Amino acid sequence: MVDDETKQILIEEISKFGNVYLSCLKVGVNKATYYRWKQQDEKFREESDEAERLGRGNISDVAEHALLQNVKKGNQKAIEYVLSHNSAIYRNPLLPLLRMFEDVYPGEGLIRYRRAMILKRKFEETGGIPLKPSGDEIKDTELEWYEKFIKGWYKEALEKPLTNSTDTVDSKSEKDKLPAVPQENQKPLDKSDSSPSTPSKQPGNNT
């Protein structure tokens, strides 16, 4: 017959990691026997339930520590897991986007995603993101590649009205332009002002 000391050793073992099977194996108690004790002994049931709860908490702490170690090492899956469970910004709808960035930038998906989102907000606040020279849309994963192009596009768009104004007909300023005189207000041309190359007919000079 198993004494109370053995039961106590088993409870302490379970409280370490919450695994009943491995704890029973280590102490040398059959798993079925453990559950029979829980049914027959109310005190043991209460203590063992508490030990299982503590053990699950302990193993969760161990797992969390290992997870954070993987995050520090830059493990993408660990990073996604932590973000999706701890930040509203990185909930499941964003995971496909993060994976898309990871496919384009292996090992740098999260960093590249953050940079792209910063650029996207910046350009949207400026006025939007122009199309590629080909006429296609610039994808989020391509924002870094087209950053210089987009900045140049905005610079040209802002300078164009100043340097290439279509409202200017010629290089003269408006004050240098004389208003056209209506035809009905023009005076008849004085014969004395005619071109000197055109001989004028004088009376009595017929040849």
C-alpha positions as a Markdown table, in Angstrom:
| # | Residue | x | y | z |
|---|---|---|---|---|
| 1 | Met | 0.0 | 0.0 | 0.0 |
| 2 | Val | 1.2 | 3.4 | -1.0 |
| 3 | Asp | 1.7 | 5.7 | 2.0 |
| 4 | Asp | 0.9 | 9.4 | 2.3 |
| 5 | Glu | 4.6 | 10.3 | 1.7 |
| 6 | Thr | 4.6 | 8.8 | -1.8 |
| 7 | Lys | 1.4 | 10.8 | -2.6 |
| 8 | Gln | 3.1 | 13.9 | -1.4 |
| 9 | Ile | 6.1 | 13.3 | -3.5 |
| 10 | Leu | 3.9 | 12.7 | -6.6 |
| 11 | Ile | 2.0 | 16.0 | -5.9 |
| 12 | Glu | 5.2 | 17.9 | -5.7 |
| 13 | Glu | 6.4 | 16.4 | -8.9 |
| 14 | Ile | 3.2 | 17.3 | -10.7 |
| 15 | Ser | 3.4 | 20.8 | -9.5 |
| 16 | Lys | 6.7 | 21.3 | -11.3 |
| 17 | Phe | 5.4 | 21.0 | -14.9 |
| 18 | Gly | 1.8 | 19.8 | -14.6 |
| 19 | Asn | 2.4 | 16.5 | -16.6 |
| 20 | Val | 0.7 | 13.7 | -14.8 |
| 21 | Tyr | 2.1 | 10.9 | -16.9 |
| 22 | Leu | 5.7 | 11.8 | -16.6 |
| 23 | Ser | 5.3 | 12.6 | -12.9 |
| 24 | Cys | 3.8 | 9.2 | -12.2 |
| 25 | Leu | 6.5 | 7.5 | -14.3 |
| 26 | Lys | 9.2 | 9.2 | -12.3 |
| 27 | Val | 7.7 | 8.4 | -8.9 |
| 28 | Gly | 6.8 | 4.8 | -9.9 |
| 29 | Val | 3.0 | 5.2 | -9.6 |
| 30 | Asn | 0.6 | 3.9 | -12.2 |
| 31 | Lys | -1.4 | 6.7 | -13.9 |
| 32 | Ala | -4.7 | 4.8 | -13.4 |
| 33 | Thr | -3.8 | 4.6 | -9.7 |
| 34 | Tyr | -3.3 | 8.4 | -9.5 |
| 35 | Tyr | -6.8 | 9.0 | -10.9 |
| 36 | Arg | -8.3 | 6.4 | -8.5 |
| 37 | Trp | -6.8 | 8.2 | -5.6 |
| 38 | Lys | -8.4 | 11.4 | -6.8 |
| 39 | Gln | -11.8 | 9.7 | -6.8 |
| 40 | Gln | -11.4 | 8.1 | -3.4 |
| 41 | Asp | -9.4 | 10.8 | -1.4 |
| 42 | Glu | -11.0 | 14.2 | -1.3 |
| 43 | Lys | -7.9 | 15.8 | 0.2 |
| 44 | Phe | -5.6 | 14.3 | -2.3 |
| 45 | Arg | -7.9 | 15.4 | -5.1 |
| 46 | Glu | -7.8 | 19.0 | -3.9 |
| 47 | Glu | -4.0 | 19.0 | -3.6 |
| 48 | Ser | -3.5 | 17.2 | -6.9 |
| 49 | Asp | -5.8 | 19.7 | -8.7 |
| 50 | Glu | -3.8 | 22.6 | -7.3 |
| 51 | Ala | -0.5 | 20.9 | -8.2 |
| 52 | Glu | -1.7 | 20.4 | -11.8 |
| 53 | Arg | -2.7 | 24.1 | -12.0 |
| 54 | Leu | 0.7 | 25.2 | -10.7 |
| 55 | Gly | 2.4 | 22.8 | -13.0 |
| 56 | Arg | 0.7 | 24.2 | -16.0 |
| 57 | Gly | 1.6 | 27.7 | -15.0 |
| 58 | Asn | 5.2 | 26.7 | -14.6 |
| 59 | Ile | 5.5 | 24.9 | -17.9 |
| 60 | Ser | 3.8 | 28.0 | -19.5 |
| 61 | Asp | 6.6 | 30.1 | -18.1 |
| 62 | Val | 9.2 | 27.8 | -19.4 |
| 63 | Ala | 7.6 | 27.8 | -22.9 |
| 64 | Glu | 7.2 | 31.6 | -22.8 |
| 65 | His | 10.9 | 31.9 | -22.0 |
| 66 | Ala | 11.8 | 29.7 | -24.9 |
| 67 | Leu | 9.5 | 31.6 | -27.2 |
| 68 | Leu | 11.1 | 34.9 | -26.2 |
| 69 | Gln | 14.5 | 33.4 | -26.8 |
| 70 | Asn | 13.4 | 32.5 | -30.4 |
| 71 | Val | 12.0 | 36.1 | -30.8 |
| 72 | Lys | 15.4 | 37.5 | -29.8 |
| 73 | Lys | 17.0 | 35.2 | -32.4 |
| 74 | Gly | 14.7 | 36.6 | -35.1 |
| 75 | Asn | 12.6 | 33.5 | -35.6 |
| 76 | Gln | 9.8 | 34.7 | -37.8 |
| 77 | Lys | 7.2 | 32.2 | -36.6 |
| 78 | Ala | 7.9 | 33.1 | -33.0 |
| 79 | Ile | 7.7 | 36.8 | -33.8 |
| 80 | Glu | 4.3 | 36.3 | -35.6 |
| 81 | Tyr | 3.0 | 34.3 | -32.7 |
| 82 | Val | 3.9 | 36.9 | -30.0 |
| 83 | Leu | 2.6 | 39.8 | -32.1 |
| 84 | Ser | -0.7 | 38.1 | -32.9 |
| 85 | His | -1.4 | 37.2 | -29.3 |
| 86 | Asn | -0.2 | 40.4 | -27.7 |
| 87 | Ser | -0.9 | 43.3 | -30.1 |
| 88 | Ala | -4.2 | 44.4 | -31.6 |
| 89 | Ile | -2.2 | 45.8 | -34.6 |
| 90 | Tyr | -0.8 | 42.4 | -35.5 |
| 91 | Arg | -4.0 | 40.2 | -35.2 |
| 92 | Asn | -4.6 | 37.4 | -37.6 |
| 93 | Pro | -5.8 | 39.6 | -40.5 |
| 94 | Leu | -2.2 | 40.9 | -40.7 |
| 95 | Leu | -0.5 | 37.6 | -40.6 |
| 96 | Pro | -1.0 | 36.9 | -44.4 |
| 97 | Leu | 0.6 | 40.3 | -45.1 |
| 98 | Leu | 3.5 | 39.6 | -42.8 |
| 99 | Arg | 4.0 | 36.2 | -44.5 |
| 100 | Met | 3.9 | 37.9 | -47.9 |
| 101 | Phe | 6.7 | 40.3 | -46.8 |
| 102 | Glu | 8.6 | 37.3 | -45.4 |
| 103 | Asp | 8.3 | 35.6 | -48.8 |
| 104 | Val | 9.8 | 38.6 | -50.6 |
| 105 | Tyr | 12.4 | 39.4 | -47.9 |
| 106 | Pro | 13.3 | 36.1 | -46.2 |
| 107 | Gly | 14.3 | 36.6 | -42.6 |
| 108 | Glu | 13.4 | 40.3 | -42.7 |
| 109 | Gly | 9.6 | 40.2 | -43.2 |
| 110 | Leu | 8.7 | 42.1 | -40.0 |
| 111 | Ile | 11.3 | 44.8 | -40.4 |
| 112 | Arg | 10.4 | 45.4 | -44.1 |
| 113 | Tyr | 6.7 | 45.4 | -43.3 |
| 114 | Arg | 7.2 | 48.1 | -40.7 |
| 115 | Arg | 9.3 | 50.2 | -43.1 |
| 116 | Ala | 6.7 | 49.8 | -45.8 |
| 117 | Met | 3.8 | 50.9 | -43.5 |
| 118 | Ile | 5.8 | 54.0 | -42.5 |
| 119 | Leu | 6.3 | 54.9 | -46.2 |
| 120 | Lys | 2.7 | 54.1 | -47.0 |
| 121 | Arg | 1.4 | 56.5 | -44.3 |
| 122 | Lys | 3.8 | 59.1 | -45.3 |
| 123 | Phe | 2.8 | 59.0 | -49.0 |
| 124 | Glu | -0.9 | 58.8 | -48.3 |
| 125 | Glu | -0.6 | 61.9 | -46.1 |
| 126 | Thr | 1.2 | 63.6 | -48.9 |
| 127 | Gly | -1.5 | 62.8 | -51.5 |
| 128 | Gly | -1.4 | 59.2 | -52.3 |
| 129 | Ile | 0.8 | 56.7 | -54.1 |
| 130 | Pro | 1.3 | 57.2 | -57.9 |
| 131 | Leu | 1.3 | 54.4 | -60.4 |
| 132 | Lys | 4.4 | 52.8 | -61.8 |
| 133 | Pro | 5.7 | 54.1 | -65.1 |
| 134 | Ser | 4.1 | 51.0 | -66.6 |
| 135 | Gly | 0.7 | 52.1 | -65.2 |
| 136 | Asp | 0.5 | 49.3 | -62.7 |
| 137 | Glu | -0.1 | 49.9 | -59.0 |
| 138 | Ile | 2.8 | 49.9 | -56.5 |
| 139 | Lys | 2.4 | 47.0 | -54.1 |
| 140 | Asp | 3.1 | 47.4 | -50.4 |
| 141 | Thr | 6.1 | 45.0 | -50.7 |
| 142 | Glu | 7.5 | 47.3 | -53.5 |
| 143 | Leu | 7.3 | 50.6 | -51.6 |
| 144 | Glu | 10.9 | 50.5 | -50.6 |
| 145 | Trp | 12.0 | 49.8 | -54.2 |
| 146 | Tyr | 9.9 | 52.7 | -55.6 |
| 147 | Glu | 10.6 | 55.2 | -52.7 |
| 148 | Lys | 13.0 | 57.2 | -54.8 |
| 149 | Phe | 10.6 | 57.1 | -57.8 |
| 150 | Ile | 7.7 | 58.3 | -55.7 |
| 151 | Lys | 9.7 | 61.2 | -54.2 |
| 152 | Gly | 10.8 | 62.2 | -57.6 |
| 153 | Trp | 7.3 | 62.1 | -58.9 |
| 154 | Tyr | 6.0 | 64.4 | -56.2 |
| 155 | Lys | 8.9 | 66.8 | -56.7 |
| 156 | Glu | 8.2 | 67.0 | -60.4 |
| 157 | Ala | 4.5 | 67.4 | -59.8 |
| 158 | Leu | 5.1 | 70.3 | -57.4 |
| 159 | Glu | 7.7 | 72.1 | -59.6 |
| 160 | Lys | 5.8 | 71.6 | -62.9 |
| 161 | Pro | 3.3 | 74.5 | -62.4 |
| 162 | Leu | 6.2 | 76.9 | -61.6 |
| 163 | Thr | 8.5 | 76.0 | -64.5 |
| 164 | Asn | 6.3 | 74.6 | -67.2 |
| 165 | Ser | 3.1 | 76.7 | -67.0 |
| 166 | Thr | 0.8 | 76.1 | -69.9 |
| 167 | Asp | -0.9 | 79.5 | -69.3 |
| 168 | Thr | 2.1 | 81.4 | -70.8 |
| 169 | Val | 1.7 | 81.8 | -74.5 |
| 170 | Asp | 5.2 | 83.3 | -75.1 |
| 171 | Ser | 8.1 | 84.7 | -73.1 |
| 172 | Lys | 6.6 | 88.2 | -73.0 |
| 173 | Ser | 5.0 | 89.4 | -69.8 |
| 174 | Glu | 1.4 | 90.6 | -69.9 |
| 175 | Lys | 2.3 | 94.3 | -69.5 |
| 176 | Asp | 4.5 | 94.0 | -72.6 |
| 177 | Lys | 1.6 | 92.9 | -74.7 |
| 178 | Leu | -0.3 | 95.6 | -76.6 |
| 179 | Pro | -4.1 | 95.1 | -76.9 |
| 180 | Ala | -5.2 | 94.4 | -80.4 |
| 181 | Val | -6.9 | 97.3 | -82.1 |
| 182 | Pro | -10.4 | 96.4 | -83.6 |
| 183 | Gln | -10.5 | 96.6 | -87.4 |
| 184 | Glu | -13.2 | 99.2 | -87.4 |
| 185 | Asn | -11.2 | 101.5 | -85.3 |
| 186 | Gln | -8.1 | 101.4 | -87.4 |
| 187 | Lys | -7.3 | 104.6 | -89.5 |
| 188 | Pro | -6.9 | 104.3 | -93.3 |
| 189 | Leu | -3.3 | 104.0 | -94.3 |
| 190 | Asp | -1.8 | 107.4 | -95.4 |
| 191 | Lys | -0.3 | 107.2 | -98.9 |
| 192 | Ser | 2.7 | 109.2 | -97.6 |
| 193 | Asp | 3.5 | 106.3 | -95.3 |
| 194 | Ser | 3.6 | 103.8 | -98.0 |
| 195 | Ser | 6.7 | 101.8 | -98.6 |
| 196 | Pro | 9.5 | 103.8 | -100.4 |
| 197 | Ser | 10.1 | 100.8 | -102.7 |
| 198 | Thr | 6.7 | 101.4 | -104.2 |
| 199 | Pro | 6.7 | 104.3 | -106.7 |
| 200 | Ser | 3.9 | 106.7 | -106.2 |
| 201 | Lys | 2.0 | 108.1 | -109.2 |
| 202 | Gln | 2.2 | 111.9 | -109.4 |
| 203 | Pro | -0.1 | 113.9 | -111.8 |
| 204 | Gly | 1.6 | 114.8 | -115.0 |
| 205 | Asn | 4.4 | 112.2 | -114.7 |
| 206 | Asn | 2.8 | 109.7 | -117.1 |
| 207 | Thr | 5.4 | 108.3 | -119.4 |
